[in-house]
Amino acid sequence: MKFFFPKKSLLSVVAFLLISAAAYPQKGMTLELRAQPSMSIGGEYKVLVDPTLSNSKWVAMQDTFTLGVNLGVAFGYNFTDKLGVSLGLFYSSQGQKYKDYTWVISNELITLHRSVSLDYLKIPLQFNFVSEYNQSYTYYLSAGIYAGFLVNYIDELKLTGRDGSATLIATGDKYSVTTTGNLIANGGNPTLISHPYYTTDFGAVAEVGLQFRLSDKVSLPIGVSYQFGFVNVKNKDSKFTQNAGTSYLYWQNSYNNSPNATIDYRNYLLGIKIGLKFNLLLMPSGEKDKTH
């Protein structure tokens, strides 16, 4: 997989930061503790309008509000009074839930429930700008990139009806099918050959907000944060075996023409950032103490 960046723009940013760092004295190092409740957005998932018909159309399940969260810490280095860079380590819980889809088949209601949960360790590298840092409050802007490493996932699909239920859950190296009643035949003992989600993610992050100065060494940033993934994290070639027999594509299930095998899944987060920022290293003696 290749990533393409505008080389001229990137070189301009690097040159500007180097010139700024040389022209101004060191303004110090910072430590920021951060909590960020978010709305998580993932990928589309389609179902058959009428699963009893071979020529039935596919429609997308409606997304529902999915809560995500970022928790972690970021270390920063201030090149100037207003410009700096930070490197963080965050636990990020995200995914996508869908509105239940219901069929009426032979006068019986059958409901499909689906949800996806993805947990990452993320390392964001951000360039930061703060205006009038020595005021009681100011605004800040931040932008950068992140690398994410999947630590856990749960992909769940559940069918319920008058005659029973069936729950299919993929998590880690396991894929389980649990049935009750006579809604469908027991799915056997599926075994994952390859995971349905890739273990890495890569994207961008942008933030804007206000920063309140609590003291010379402590400030409180509050703002809006947006993360968007550059890459598809769904492994479309994921496979499983049934009763140690023939292998099947995970995203096809029993439908060989399922569009879910071609739809991408990209991670997005829109949240409220709440932090606590500490100045770890003050300016050299003899200069006015100005903190962010």
C-alpha positions in Angstrom: 0.0 0.0 0.0 1.4 3.4 -1.0 0.8 6.8 0.5 1.4 10.0 -1.4 2.1 13.4 0.1 2.5 16.8 -1.6 6.3 17.1 -1.4 6.6 20.8 -2.0 4.0 21.6 0.8 5.8 19.2 3.2 9.2 20.7 2.5 7.8 24.2 3.0 6.4 23.3 6.4 9.6 21.7 7.6 11.7 24.7 6.4 9.4 27.1 8.2 9.6 25.2 11.5 13.4 24.9 11.3 13.7 28.7 10.6 11.4 29.4 13.5 13.3 27.2 15.9 16.6 28.9 15.0 15.1 32.4 15.3 13.6 32.1 18.7 14.8 30.7 22.1 13.5 27.5 23.4 10.1 28.0 25.1 10.0 24.7 26.9 8.5 21.2 27.0 4.9 20.3 27.8 2.9 17.3 29.0 -0.7 17.0 28.2 -3.3 14.6 29.7 -6.3 14.2 27.5 -9.8 12.7 27.5 -11.9 12.9 24.3 -15.5 11.5 24.1 -16.3 11.1 20.4 -18.8 10.1 17.8 -17.3 7.2 15.9 -18.1 6.5 12.2 -17.1 3.4 10.4 -18.2 1.6 7.2 -21.4 0.7 5.4 -22.9 -2.7 5.7 -25.6 -4.1 3.3 -28.4 -6.6 3.6 -30.8 -8.2 1.2 -34.3 -6.7 1.0 -35.8 -10.2 0.8 -33.3 -13.0 1.7 -35.8 -15.6 0.3 -35.3 -14.3 -3.3 -32.2 -14.9 -5.4 -32.6 -11.6 -7.3 -33.3 -9.5 -4.2 -31.7 -6.0 -4.0 -29.1 -5.0 -1.4 -29.7 -2.0 0.9 -27.5 -0.4 3.5 -28.3 -0.7 7.2 -28.7 2.7 8.8 -25.9 3.9 11.0 -26.7 4.8 14.6 -24.8 7.0 17.1 -21.7 5.1 18.2 -19.7 6.4 21.2 -15.9 6.4 20.9 -13.2 7.7 23.2 -9.6 8.7 23.2 -7.6 8.6 26.4 -3.9 9.3 26.7 -0.9 11.6 27.0 1.1 13.8 24.7 4.6 15.2 25.1 5.2 18.6 23.4 8.2 20.7 22.4 7.7 24.4 21.8 9.9 25.9 19.0 8.6 29.4 19.6 6.1 31.3 21.7 3.3 30.1 19.3 4.6 27.0 17.5 5.3 23.5 18.7 5.2 19.8 18.0 3.8 17.0 20.1 4.0 13.2 20.1 1.3 11.2 21.9 0.2 7.8 22.9 -3.6 7.2 23.2 -6.0 4.3 23.7 -8.8 4.8 21.1 -12.1 2.9 21.3 -14.3 3.2 18.2 -16.4 1.3 15.7 -19.9 1.4 14.3 -23.4 0.4 15.4 -26.3 0.0 13.0 -30.0 0.4 13.3 -31.7 -3.1 13.5 -33.1 -4.3 10.2 -36.3 -6.3 10.2 -37.9 -8.6 7.6 -41.4 -10.0 7.6 -41.1 -13.6 6.2 -44.1 -15.9 6.3 -45.8 -13.6 8.8 -42.8 -13.8 11.1 -40.6 -10.9 12.1 -36.9 -11.6 11.9 -34.5 -8.9 13.1 -30.8 -8.4 12.3 -28.6 -6.6 14.8 -25.1 -5.6 13.9 -22.2 -3.8 15.6 -18.5 -3.4 15.2 -16.0 -2.4 18.0 -12.4 -1.6 17.2 -9.8 -0.7 19.9 -6.5 0.9 18.9 -3.3 2.2 20.4 -2.7 5.4 18.5 0.5 7.5 18.1 -0.3 11.0 16.8 2.4 13.4 15.6 1.0 17.0 15.6 2.1 20.5 14.8 0.5 23.0 17.2 -0.2 26.8 17.0 -1.3 28.9 20.0 -2.1 32.6 19.7 -1.4 35.2 22.5 -0.2 32.5 24.9 0.3 34.9 27.8 -3.4 35.8 28.0 -6.0 34.3 30.4 -7.4 32.4 27.4 -6.5 32.0 23.8 -7.3 29.8 20.8 -5.2 26.9 19.4 -4.9 25.0 16.1 -3.3 21.6 15.7 -2.9 19.2 12.7 -0.9 16.1 12.1 -1.0 12.4 11.3 -1.5 9.3 13.4 -0.6 5.6 13.3 -3.0 3.1 14.9 -2.4 -0.4 16.0 -5.4 -2.7 16.6 -5.4 -4.3 20.0 -8.9 -5.8 20.0 -12.0 -6.0 17.8 -15.5 -7.5 18.1 -17.6 -8.0 14.9 -21.1 -9.1 15.9 -24.1 -10.1 13.9 -27.3 -11.4 15.5 -30.6 -12.7 14.1 -33.6 -13.0 16.3 -37.1 -14.3 15.5 -40.1 -16.1 17.1 -38.4 -19.5 16.6 -35.0 -18.7 18.0 -31.8 -16.7 17.4 -28.4 -17.0 15.9 -25.3 -15.0 17.1 -22.1 -14.8 15.1 -19.1 -13.1 16.8 -15.6 -12.7 15.5 -13.0 -11.5 18.0 -9.3 -12.0 18.1 -8.5 -15.4 16.6 -12.0 -16.8 17.4 -15.2 -17.0 15.4 -18.2 -18.4 17.2 -21.8 -19.2 16.1 -24.4 -19.7 18.8 -27.9 -20.7 18.0 -31.1 -21.2 20.0 -34.4 -22.7 18.8 -35.0 -23.5 15.1 -34.5 -20.1 13.4 -31.5 -21.5 11.4 -29.5 -24.6 11.4 -26.4 -24.7 13.7 -23.5 -23.1 11.8 -21.0 -25.7 12.9 -17.6 -24.8 14.2 -16.1 -22.0 12.1 -12.4 -21.2 12.4 -10.8 -18.0 11.3 -8.0 -18.4 8.8 -7.3 -14.6 8.6 -8.8 -11.7 10.6 -11.6 -9.5 9.1 -9.7 -6.3 10.1 -6.1 -5.3 9.5 -3.9 -4.6 12.5 -2.8 -1.1 11.5 -4.5 2.1 10.6 -3.1 5.4 9.3 -4.8 8.8 9.1 -4.8 12.5 9.9 -6.0 14.6 12.9 -7.1 18.2 13.2 -8.0 20.2 16.3 -9.3 23.7 17.1 -10.4 25.2 20.4 -9.7 27.5 23.4 -6.9 27.2 25.9 -7.5 28.6 29.4 -4.5 29.6 31.5 -4.9 28.3 35.0 -1.4 29.3 36.2 2.1 29.9 34.8 2.6 26.2 34.4 -0.9 24.8 33.9 -3.5 25.4 31.2 -6.8 23.8 30.2 -7.4 23.2 26.5 -11.0 22.5 25.4 -11.9 22.1 21.7 -13.1 20.0 18.8 -11.0 17.1 17.4 -11.5 15.3 14.1 -9.7 12.1 13.0 -10.1 10.6 9.5 -8.5 7.4 8.3 -6.6 7.4 5.0 -6.7 3.6 4.6 -9.3 0.8 4.4 -9.0 -1.3 7.6 -11.3 -4.1 6.4 -9.5 -7.3 5.2 -11.6 -8.2 2.2 -9.7 -11.4 1.8 -10.5 -12.6 5.3 -11.5 -16.3 5.4 -12.9 -19.0 7.7 -13.4 -22.7 7.5 -16.6 -24.6 8.4 -16.1 -27.8 10.4 -12.5 -28.0 9.2 -13.7 -28.2 5.6 -14.0 -25.8 2.7 -12.9 -22.2 3.3 -15.2 -19.2 2.8 -14.8 -15.5 2.5 -15.8 -13.9 5.8 -17.5 -10.9 4.1 -19.5 -13.1 1.7 -21.0 -15.5 4.2 -23.5 -17.7 2.2 -24.1 -15.0 -0.4 -21.5 -15.2 -3.2 -22.6 -11.9 -4.6 -22.5 -9.9 -1.3 -21.3 -6.3 -1.9 -19.9 -6.3 1.7 -16.8 -8.0 0.2 -16.0 -4.9 -1.8 -17.1 -2.0 0.5 -14.3 -0.2 2.4 -14.2 0.5 6.1 -12.4 3.6 7.2 -12.2 5.0 10.7 -13.5 8.5 11.6 -13.8 10.2 15.0 -15.4 13.6 15.8 -15.1 14.5 19.5 -14.7 17.0 22.2 -11.2 17.3 23.5 -10.7 18.1 27.2 -7.1 18.3 28.4 -4.7 19.4 31.2 -1.4 20.8 29.9 1.7 21.2 32.1 4.8 23.2 31.3 7.7 20.8 32.2 10.7 23.0 31.3 10.6 26.7 31.8 12.5 29.3 29.7 16.1 29.9 30.5 16.8 32.2 33.5 16.6 35.9 32.6 13.8 35.6 30.1 10.2 36.4 30.9 8.3 33.2 31.8 5.7 32.8 29.1 3.8 29.6 29.1 1.2 28.1 26.8 
